[in-house]
Amino acid sequence: MSFLYFFRENARWLAGGFLLTFFSSFGQTFFISLSAGNIRQEYALSHGAFGMIYMLATLASALTMPRFGQIVDRYSARTVTLIIVPMLALACVSMALSTSIVLLCVTIYLLRLFGQGMMTQNALTAMGRWFSAQRGRAVSLTVLGQNASEAVLPLIFVSLAGLVGWRGSWLVGAGFLVLVALPLIAGLVAVERAPRSSDPAPRRATGRNWTRAEVVRDPLFYALLLGVMAPGFISTTIFFHQVYLVELRGWSLEVFASSFTFMAVMTVSFALISGQLIDRFSAVALLPVFLLPLAAACLTLAAFDAQWISFIFMGMLGISYGFSSTLFGAIWPEIYGTRHLGAVRALTVAIMVFATAMGPGLTGYLIDLGVSYPLQIAAMGFYCLAASALMLFVSRRLAARALQWDEASATSAP
């Protein structure tokens, strides 16, 4: 099945997933940080104080996700959309009207939970259930929604803030979520996609649907997390300390910032490429290789001082970003089935949020202790190499387990 034919036949569901990840950006760090200066000024917060509030609110949302995220297993994608989009809009209104520290904390918690957390949870869980053999392509197109929002929303927000103020921009965002995003997304996902006779035969790595209790008792689950969580931990850490890195290397901040465009191009390109590869070879088969570009990126950044290295680093980071974003959406239903997918994904999302929240603080503490930052980045690169070796072992064990299950099922069949 050609990519164009696949897109045309499934446009409404792909568009619904794309818009869910697009509008998840109201709760993403890059969007909230656009108001960081105004927030610190109006609430009289230092950088450290605001950072602590943000970290605690993010961790609270991560603690909520394992339980609340299970609603995607009980209700349709449309019903979940009708719950989470108004709540995200309410959080935007709260950001616009809040004047107290306590309400600010609650607001950031709601933005993180319903934006970054539940909008993405709803989108990727739906793609995991609605598609099987074409899951890689579906996820790769869905996750592009956030890339698109990163490209256009900052400029729109800054332009609006110049006209109506930063608080007014959040009110406009809330109105747009309720009046445009909500009816559009709910309409697109109103009809659940059902398997079709024209769909290719599904590629399975498991023969049954695991409950979350079974998943947390699976040793391979924790081995998987050591690999799958690495891109988010490393990229968040390096970007958080990017100004320190630029000063350490003696680079131009403007040139370094321009390398983000190159990273975005590589991310989009390899998200689509990885989707095709997952559909052809399976997500499990890609586990041993998806961290190799990230390892090369870290080791290159740690070893060389020239300004042009930033583009090499960003390019390889974009490759890893593209692979990991699609892989993260496809790997869990492939291994553990789709019946309890929402509960399983909610747990993995919570763990990922914890990892990304703790990374900057840990490396900052080591910097304060005098540990070389390039040495820390090199250690991240070597970690990726070790994790790739572990993923090779995990991949083989998962394939063997699936084969054993299929043989057992065939033997027990009448």
C-alpha positions, 0 to 999 in steps of 0.5 A, spaced: 500 500 500 502 506 497 503 512 502 499 516 498 493 511 498 494 510 505 493 517 507 487 518 502 483 512 505 485 514 512 485 522 512 480 523 517 483 519 523 490 521 521 488 528 521 484 527 528 491 524 531 495 530 528 490 535 531 491 532 538 498 533 538 498 539 535 494 542 540 497 539 546 502 544 545 498 549 549 501 544 555 508 543 552 514 546 555 516 550 549 509 554 549 509 555 556 516 558 556 514 563 551 510 567 557 516 565 562 519 572 563 512 575 564 510 570 569 517 571 573 516 579 573 508 579 575 509 574 580 516 576 583 519 569 581 526 568 580 529 563 575 530 558 580 523 559 584 519 559 577 523 552 575 522 549 581 514 551 581 514 548 574 518 542 576 513 540 581 507 541 577 510 537 572 511 531 577 504 532 579 502 531 572 506 525 572 503 522 578 496 523 576 497 520 569 497 512 571 490 513 574 487 518 569 490 516 563 486 509 563 480 513 561 482 512 554 481 504 555 474 506 557 471 511 553 472 512 545 477 517 542 471 522 541 469 522 548 476 523 551 476 529 547 470 532 549 473 531 556 480 533 555 480 539 550 475 543 555 479 542 561 485 544 557 482 551 555 480 552 562 487 551 564 489 557 559 483 561 562 486 560 568 493 562 566 490 569 563 486 570 569 491 568 575 494 572 580 496 568 586 502 563 586 497 557 588 493 558 582 499 559 578 501 552 580 495 549 579 494 552 572 501 549 570 499 542 573 493 542 568 496 545 562 501 539 563 496 534 565 491 535 559 496 538 554 502 534 554 499 528 557 492 527 555 492 530 548 498 526 546 495 520 550 489 520 546 492 521 540 497 515 540 493 510 544 487 511 538 493 510 533 495 504 536 488 501 536 486 503 529 492 501 526 496 494 526 500 493 520 500 500 518 501 503 525 508 506 524 505 510 518 499 512 522 504 514 528 509 518 524 504 522 521 500 523 528 507 526 531 508 531 526 502 535 529 507 537 535 513 539 530 508 543 526 506 547 532 513 548 534 514 551 527 508 556 527 505 557 534 511 561 537 510 566 532 503 567 532 503 567 540 508 573 540 504 577 535 498 576 539 501 578 545 504 584 542 496 586 540 493 584 546 498 582 551 501 575 554 494 574 558 490 576 552 494 571 548 492 565 553 485 567 552 485 567 545 488 560 545 482 558 550 477 560 545 480 557 539 481 550 543 473 551 544 470 554 538 475 551 533 479 545 535 474 541 540 468 541 534 473 539 529 477 534 533 471 531 535 468 530 528 474 527 525 474 522 531 467 521 532 467 514 528 472 509 530 476 506 525 475 498 524 480 493 520 478 493 513 479 487 508 484 491 504 489 492 510 495 488 510 496 482 515 498 485 522 505 484 524 505 481 532 510 481 537 505 478 542 500 473 542 495 476 547 493 483 551 497 484 557 494 488 563 498 493 566 499 489 572 502 484 568 507 489 564 510 491 571 512 484 572 515 483 566 523 484 566 523 486 559 519 492 560 524 495 565 530 493 560 526 497 554 525 503 559 532 504 559 533 505 552 526 508 550 527 514 555 534 516 553 532 521 548 527 525 552 532 525 558 538 527 554 535 532 549 531 535 555 538 536 559 542 538 553 537 544 551 536 546 558 543 548 559 544 550 552 546 557 554 551 554 558 554 550 553 554 555 548 558 560 553 563 554 554 564 553 547 565 560 545 559 559 540 554 564 537 548 563 540 544 566 534 548 561 530 546 555 535 539 557 535 539 557 527 541 549 528 534 548 531 531 549 524 536 543 521 534 539 527 526 540 525 527 538 518 531 531 520 526 530 525 520 530 520 524 526 515 526 521 519 519 520 523 516 519 516 522 514 514 521 510 521 514 509 520 515 506 514 521 501 517 516 500 523 511 497 518 516 493 514 520 490 519 516 492 526 518 496 532 521 491 536 526 490 530 528 497 530 530 497 537 538 496 537 539 501 532 534 507 534 539 510 539 546 510 535 544 517 532 543 519 539 550 516 541 554 519 535 551 526 537 553 526 544 560 524 543 561 529 537 558 534 541 563 532 547 569 531 543 569 538 538 569 545 539 568 548 532 561 552 531 559 547 525 559 541 530 552 544 533 549 543 526 552 535 526 549 535 533 542 537 531 542 533 525 543 527 528 539 529 534 533 530 529 534 523 526 534 520 533 528 524 535 524 522 529 526 515 530 524 515 537 517 519 537 514 514 532 517 508 536 515 510 542 508 510 539 508 504 536 512 499 541 507 498 546 501 496 542 506 491 538 509 488 545 503 488 549 497 488 545 491 494 545 486 492 550 489 495 556 494 500 551 491 506 555 493 504 562 500 501 559 501 508 555 499 512 561 505 509 565 510 509 560 508 517 559 509 518 567 516 515 567 518 519 561 515 525 564 519 524 571 526 522 567 525 529 563 524 533 569 529 530 573 535 530 568 536 538 568 536 538 575 541 532 576 546 535 571 546 542 574 548 539 580 554 535 577 556 542 574 555 545 581 560 540 583 565 542 578 564 535 573 565 537 566 559 538 562 562 535 556 564 529 560 557 529 562 555 529 555 560 524 553 557 519 558 550 520 555 553 518 549 557 511 551 550 510 555 546 510 548 551 505 546 551 500 552 543 501 551 543 499 544 547 493 546 541 492 551 536 493 546 539 488 541 538 483 547 531 485 548 529 485 541 531 478 541 528 476 547 521 479 545 522 475 538 523 469 541 517 470 546 512 471 541 514 465 537 513 461 543 506 464 544 504 463 537 507 455 537 503 454 544 497 457 541 497 453 535 498 447 539 492 448 543 488 450 537 482 445 536 
